[in-house]
Amino acid sequence: MRITAAAAFLVSCMPSLGFALIGNDWNFARALPDGLRDITFPFNMAKAPHRSGFYFAQQFSFHGVKEVGYTGLQPREDKEGRSIVHAAFSSFQGGTTTKHRNCHLGADFGPGVSCAVAVPGNYSHTYDITVENVRGTTWRGTLINSVTRKRAVIGEWTLPRGAGKIVNGQMGFVEYYTWNTQRSHTCDSLPYTHAFFYHPTSRTKGAVDGAVTRVYEYGSCVGQVGYKANKTSTGYNIEVGR
C-alpha cells in the first residue's frame, strides 16, 4: 500500500488484494502545482513468459476527480509465430466517455472506460506508454516501441467537466489477474515473471526528475511468491513466481 496521507484513498483504487502482488510508488521531484499535461511510463518485459495472466501497470490521478486511471503492458500468447504485446489504458472515473474504436464503457465491472491494443512486438524492446492531454478533458494513451519508434494509439477518453491535469505522484503494480477467475489458488502456484519498470518522464514544463521511488510487496501472498526487486539508475527490476 502507498504510505502517504492519501493511503486510504489509494487502497480503494488498488487491484483486489487477493490478486495484487507488487506495488511501486512514483513521482517527480518537482512539478507545477496544477499537475502534468503528459506522462510517459516505460516498461520492459523481455523475460516475461509469452502467456496471459500478468499486468504490469502504473496508475495516475487527475485533479478535480476522485478515481484513477491505469495503463500498462500484458504479455500474451504468440500468434502465428509472432510475439504479441498487449497494452491497456483505462479510466475508473464515472462519467468518462469515449468514441474511440479501441475503447468501451466500463472498467473492471464498474464505471469508466477501458481501452486496449494488441500489436506484434519484440519482447526484448522497451515500450513507452504516453498519457497526454489532447484537448479539454480528453486524454490519449499511446504505445511506442522505443527501438523501432512504431506507435499505436491504445485509446482516448474524456473525463467529466472539471477534471484537471495529472497529479504528481501515484502508484503502480504487478497483478496476476488470472486468479480473478479462479475459485481458489495457492501463493506458491504463481508462475514466474519478470519486468522492468523505468522511471517516468514528462514534457510538461517544470516537471523534473521523475522516479519510481520504491517497490514493495502487498496483498495476501507477501513473502510467498519469490519476490525480488533490484534498483538501478533507470528504474527497478521486478521478479515474482517460481
Order of alpha helices (4+ residues) and beta strands (2+ residues): alpha-beta-beta-beta-beta-beta-beta-beta-beta-beta-beta-beta-beta-beta-beta-beta
